[in-house]
Amino acid sequence: MRSTRVFRVAALVTTVLATAAATVVTTQAVGADRSAHAPLAEAVSHVNRSTQWTLARRIKLDFPTYHPQGFARVGNRLFLSSVEIIEAPVKYPAPVDGYDRTPGKGRGHVFVLDLQGNLIKDIVLGEGHMYHPGGIDADATSLWVPVAEYRPRSHAIVYRIDLRTLTVHEAFRAADHVGGVVPDPTTGRVHGVTWGSREFYVWNGTGKELSHTVNTSHFLDYQDCAKADRRTMLCTGITAYKTATGADFELGGVAVLDLHSHAARHEAPIQQWSAAGHVATRNPVHLETDHGTLRMWAAPDDGEERAGTEILVYETTVG
């Protein structure tokens, strides 16, 4: 049986979020489907190995952030999903009931922030073994958040959070690990990626499966995706490698995907590094355009690492 959880917020916060939801009509954030977003996919398509990024801002988050997962910007508000791991999953010597590891224990969060990184609201999501939020995206009225078991080939709940009231609604459940979702308001469909983004799903708004296909690109494991325009969505992520000396290396990057076929139209590496030595696209990323500037909001470090979680805002000129 589906459940609905209602979160009550102070009147001041409700008013602020109502303003933010109205602002989404004019902002060039990844989210709702408006013609103002059309230049975004084009701008990202100009990113290549020679692109020079400038670190324009560092925003220190002064609350427990755990392991950040997804970003979405709606007007003057940022939404950051994160998983609080209480007990990490442990690999089985051999699969048990189709699973390769224990479920672990944890708690899912969506943090509502202002653009200075101040915490407005902590929304707790999840149920049972499903505690791992993934990549998030917004349409004109709702933030869409998948919360899955922290293991492949498992289960997930896809939630909608009302952008005005912050009321949480369960949209549907999926019989797989869902690592990120992208709503498409023009069709009413919801696009999703699996563990490591090796497969794509498409559902209708109530969870009826419309398609399930294999990701033909092996350049990146997508961590966070968002709709760019009527034809494309953007995904960022990493692929982890071992060097000849055995050292770990994270290859970060961005991809422009066809919204219907999920084929990559453009892919490019991004090699900007955090204080803890992580590539910028390791965790949540939000991309936007502003008068010829492509801006990337990223939070690659976990809360317990070297400098804690910082939002790193990079800019580059494209076109």
C-alpha positions as CSV (number, residue, x, y, z in Angstrom):
1,M,0.0,0.0,0.0
2,R,1.2,3.4,-0.9
3,S,1.8,6.0,1.8
4,T,1.9,9.8,1.8
5,R,3.9,11.7,4.4
6,V,3.1,15.4,5.0
7,F,5.7,17.7,6.3
8,R,4.5,21.0,7.8
9,V,6.8,24.0,7.5
10,A,6.6,27.4,9.0
11,A,4.6,30.0,7.2
12,L,7.7,32.0,6.3
13,V,9.3,29.0,4.6
14,T,6.1,28.2,2.7
15,T,6.0,31.8,1.4
16,V,9.6,31.7,0.4
17,L,9.2,28.4,-1.5
18,A,6.1,29.7,-3.2
19,T,8.2,32.6,-4.5
20,A,10.9,30.2,-5.6
21,A,8.4,28.0,-7.4
22,A,7.1,31.1,-9.3
23,T,10.7,32.1,-10.1
24,V,11.3,28.9,-12.0
25,V,9.4,30.3,-14.9
26,T,12.2,32.7,-15.7
27,T,15.3,31.0,-14.3
28,Q,17.6,29.0,-16.6
29,A,17.9,26.1,-14.2
30,V,17.6,22.5,-15.3
31,G,14.1,21.5,-14.5
32,A,10.8,22.7,-16.1
33,D,10.3,22.5,-19.8
34,R,10.6,26.1,-21.3
35,S,12.2,27.5,-24.4
36,A,14.6,29.5,-22.2
37,H,16.4,26.2,-21.5
38,A,17.2,25.5,-25.1
39,P,20.7,27.0,-25.0
40,L,21.7,24.8,-22.1
41,A,22.2,21.6,-24.1
42,E,23.9,23.6,-26.8
43,A,26.3,25.2,-24.3
44,V,27.2,21.8,-22.8
45,S,27.8,20.5,-26.3
46,H,30.6,23.0,-26.6
47,V,32.4,21.5,-23.6
48,N,35.5,19.6,-24.6
49,R,38.9,18.5,-23.3
50,S,40.3,22.0,-23.7
51,T,37.5,23.8,-21.8
52,Q,38.9,26.0,-19.1
53,W,36.8,26.2,-15.9
54,T,37.1,28.9,-13.3
55,L,36.2,28.3,-9.6
56,A,34.0,31.3,-9.0
57,R,32.6,30.4,-5.5
58,R,33.2,28.0,-2.6
59,I,30.2,27.6,-0.3
60,K,30.8,25.8,2.9
61,L,27.9,23.8,4.3
62,D,27.9,24.0,8.1
63,F,25.5,21.1,8.8
64,P,25.9,17.3,8.5
65,T,25.7,16.5,4.8
66,Y,26.6,12.8,4.8
67,H,27.1,11.5,1.2
68,P,25.6,14.0,-1.3
69,Q,23.9,12.5,-4.4
70,G,21.7,14.9,-6.4
71,F,21.3,18.6,-7.1
72,A,18.4,20.7,-8.4
73,R,18.0,24.4,-8.5
74,V,14.5,26.1,-8.5
75,G,14.7,29.8,-8.5
76,N,16.6,30.9,-5.4
77,R,16.6,27.5,-3.8
78,L,18.9,24.5,-4.1
79,F,17.7,21.0,-3.3
80,L,20.5,18.5,-2.3
81,S,19.8,14.8,-1.8
82,S,22.0,12.8,0.4
83,V,22.3,9.3,2.0
84,E,23.2,8.9,5.7
85,I,24.9,5.5,6.0
86,I,24.4,4.0,9.4
87,E,25.6,0.5,8.5
88,A,27.4,0.0,5.2
89,P,26.3,-2.9,3.0
90,V,28.7,-5.9,3.0
91,K,29.4,-8.1,-0.1
92,Y,28.3,-11.7,0.2
93,P,30.8,-14.5,-0.7
94,A,28.1,-15.7,-3.1
95,P,24.7,-14.1,-4.0
96,V,21.9,-14.5,-1.5
97,D,18.3,-14.4,-2.8
98,G,19.6,-12.6,-5.9
99,Y,21.5,-9.9,-4.0
100,D,25.2,-9.5,-4.0
101,R,25.4,-7.7,-0.6
102,T,23.6,-7.0,2.6
103,P,21.1,-4.2,2.6
104,G,22.9,-2.1,5.2
105,K,21.1,0.6,7.2
106,G,20.7,4.3,6.5
107,R,18.5,7.3,6.2
108,G,17.7,9.4,3.1
109,H,17.7,13.2,3.1
110,V,16.7,16.1,0.8
111,F,18.2,19.3,2.1
112,V,16.5,22.6,1.1
113,L,19.1,25.4,0.9
114,D,19.3,29.0,-0.1
115,L,21.9,30.0,-2.7
116,Q,24.4,30.8,0.2
117,G,24.2,27.3,1.4
118,N,22.0,27.9,4.5
119,L,19.8,25.0,5.5
120,I,16.1,25.8,5.4
121,K,14.7,22.3,5.7
122,D,15.8,18.7,6.1
123,I,13.3,16.3,4.6
124,V,13.8,12.7,5.6
125,L,12.7,10.0,3.0
126,G,12.8,6.3,2.7
127,E,11.3,3.1,4.0
128,G,12.8,-0.1,5.3
129,H,15.9,-1.1,3.2
130,M,15.1,1.8,0.8
131,Y,17.1,4.7,2.2
132,H,19.5,5.7,-0.7
133,P,18.4,8.9,-2.6
134,G,19.8,9.3,-6.0
135,G,20.0,12.0,-8.7
136,I,17.1,14.4,-8.6
137,D,15.3,16.8,-11.0
138,A,12.4,19.2,-10.9
139,D,9.5,20.0,-13.2
140,A,7.2,23.1,-12.8
141,T,5.5,21.8,-9.6
142,S,7.5,19.0,-8.0
143,L,11.0,17.7,-7.2
144,W,11.3,14.1,-8.2
145,V,13.5,11.9,-5.9
146,P,14.3,8.2,-6.1
147,V,15.1,6.4,-2.9
148,A,16.5,2.9,-3.5
149,E,18.1,0.0,-1.6
150,Y,21.9,0.5,-1.5
151,R,22.5,-2.5,-3.8
152,P,21.9,-3.4,-7.5
153,R,18.9,-5.2,-8.8
154,S,16.8,-4.2,-5.8
155,H,13.9,-1.9,-5.2
156,A,13.1,1.8,-5.1
157,I,10.4,4.4,-4.3
158,V,10.1,7.5,-6.5
159,Y,8.8,10.5,-4.5
160,R,7.4,13.8,-5.6
161,I,8.0,16.8,-3.3
162,D,5.7,19.7,-3.8
163,L,7.9,22.8,-4.6
164,R,5.5,25.2,-2.9
165,T,4.6,23.3,0.3
166,L,7.4,20.7,0.6
167,T,4.7,18.1,1.0
168,V,6.0,14.6,0.1
169,H,4.0,12.2,-2.1
170,E,4.9,8.7,-3.2
171,A,4.6,8.7,-7.0
172,F,5.4,5.0,-7.6
173,R,7.6,2.0,-6.8
174,A,10.1,0.2,-9.0
175,A,11.5,-3.3,-8.9
176,D,15.1,-2.2,-9.4
177,H,17.7,0.1,-8.0
178,V,16.8,3.6,-9.4
179,G,19.8,5.8,-9.2
180,G,18.3,8.9,-10.8
181,V,15.1,10.3,-12.3
182,V,14.3,12.9,-14.9
183,P,10.6,14.0,-15.3
184,D,9.4,15.1,-18.7
185,P,6.4,17.3,-18.3
186,T,5.8,17.5,-22.1
187,T,5.0,13.7,-22.2
188,G,4.2,12.9,-18.6
189,R,7.0,10.3,-18.6
190,V,9.7,9.8,-16.0
191,H,13.2,8.6,-17.2
192,G,15.4,6.7,-14.8
193,V,18.8,5.2,-14.6
194,T,19.8,2.0,-12.7
195,W,22.8,1.1,-10.6
196,G,25.9,2.5,-12.4
197,S,23.5,3.8,-15.0
198,R,24.0,0.7,-17.1
199,E,20.3,0.6,-18.0
200,F,17.5,3.1,-18.6
201,Y,13.8,2.9,-17.6
202,V,10.9,5.0,-18.8
203,W,7.7,5.0,-16.8
204,N,4.5,7.0,-16.9
205,G,3.7,9.3,-14.0
206,T,2.2,6.5,-11.9
207,G,5.0,4.0,-12.5
208,K,3.8,1.9,-15.5
209,E,6.9,0.7,-17.2
210,L,7.0,1.9,-20.8
211,S,10.6,0.9,-21.8
212,H,13.7,-0.7,-20.3
213,T,16.9,-0.4,-22.4
214,V,20.7,-0.9,-22.1
215,N,23.0,2.1,-21.9
216,T,25.2,1.9,-25.0
217,S,27.7,4.4,-23.7
218,H,30.4,3.2,-21.3
219,F,32.2,6.5,-20.8
220,L,30.6,7.4,-17.5
221,D,28.5,6.1,-14.6
222,Y,25.9,8.8,-14.4
223,Q,25.4,10.2,-10.9
224,D,23.0,13.0,-11.5
225,C,20.8,13.8,-14.5
226,A,18.3,16.6,-15.5
227,K,16.2,17.6,-18.4
228,A,17.7,20.3,-20.6
229,D,15.0,20.8,-23.3
230,R,12.3,19.0,-25.2
231,R,14.9,16.7,-26.9
232,T,17.7,16.2,-24.4
233,M,18.8,15.6,-20.9
234,L,22.2,16.1,-19.2
235,C,24.0,13.6,-17.1
236,T,27.2,14.0,-15.1
237,G,29.2,11.3,-13.3
238,I,32.5,9.4,-12.9
239,T,34.3,6.2,-13.9
240,A,36.8,4.9,-11.4
241,Y,40.1,3.4,-12.7
242,K,43.3,2.0,-11.2
243,T,46.6,3.4,-12.5
244,A,49.6,1.2,-13.3
245,T,50.8,1.8,-9.7
246,G,47.5,0.8,-8.3
247,A,46.4,4.3,-7.4
248,D,42.8,5.3,-7.7
249,F,41.8,7.7,-10.5
250,E,38.4,9.3,-11.0
251,L,37.5,10.3,-14.6
252,G,34.7,12.9,-14.4
253,G,32.6,14.0,-17.3
254,V,29.3,15.3,-18.7
255,A,27.0,13.9,-21.4
256,V,24.2,15.3,-23.5
257,L,21.7,12.4,-24.1
258,D,18.8,12.2,-26.5
259,L,15.7,12.1,-24.3
260,H,13.9,9.5,-26.4
261,S,16.7,7.0,-27.4
262,H,19.0,7.8,-24.5
263,A,21.9,7.7,-26.9
264,A,24.8,10.1,-26.1
265,R,24.9,13.1,-28.4
266,H,28.0,14.6,-26.8
267,E,30.4,13.5,-24.1
268,A,33.3,15.4,-22.6
269,P,35.7,14.9,-19.6
270,I,35.7,17.3,-16.7
271,Q,38.8,17.2,-14.5
272,Q,38.3,19.8,-11.8
273,W,39.3,18.6,-8.3
274,S,37.9,19.1,-4.8
275,A,39.8,19.7,-1.5
276,A,39.6,15.9,-0.8
277,G,40.9,15.1,-4.2
278,H,37.6,14.1,-5.8
279,V,36.7,15.0,-9.4
280,A,34.0,17.7,-9.4
281,T,31.3,15.4,-11.0
282,R,31.7,12.6,-8.5
283,N,28.4,13.4,-6.7
284,P,25.6,16.0,-7.3
285,V,25.9,18.5,-10.2
286,H,23.6,21.2,-11.4
287,L,24.2,23.0,-14.7
288,E,22.8,26.3,-16.0
289,T,23.5,29.0,-18.5
290,D,23.6,32.8,-17.9
291,H,24.3,35.2,-20.7
292,G,27.0,33.1,-22.4
293,T,28.3,31.6,-19.2
294,L,27.9,27.9,-18.4
295,R,27.8,27.4,-14.7
296,M,28.3,24.2,-12.8
297,W,27.3,23.7,-9.1
298,A,29.0,20.6,-7.7
299,A,29.4,19.0,-4.3
300,P,32.0,16.2,-4.8
301,D,33.1,15.7,-1.2
302,D,31.3,13.8,1.6
303,G,30.6,15.5,5.0
304,E,33.2,13.5,6.9
305,E,36.0,14.2,4.4
306,R,38.9,16.7,4.7
307,A,37.1,20.0,4.3
308,G,33.6,18.6,4.7
309,T,31.0,19.3,2.0
310,E,31.5,22.4,0.0
311,I,29.5,23.6,-3.0
312,L,32.0,24.4,-5.7
313,V,30.6,26.8,-8.4
314,Y,32.6,26.6,-11.6
315,E,32.1,28.8,-14.7
316,T,33.2,28.8,-18.3
317,T,32.4,30.8,-21.4
318,V,31.0,28.7,-24.2
319,G,29.6,29.4,-27.7
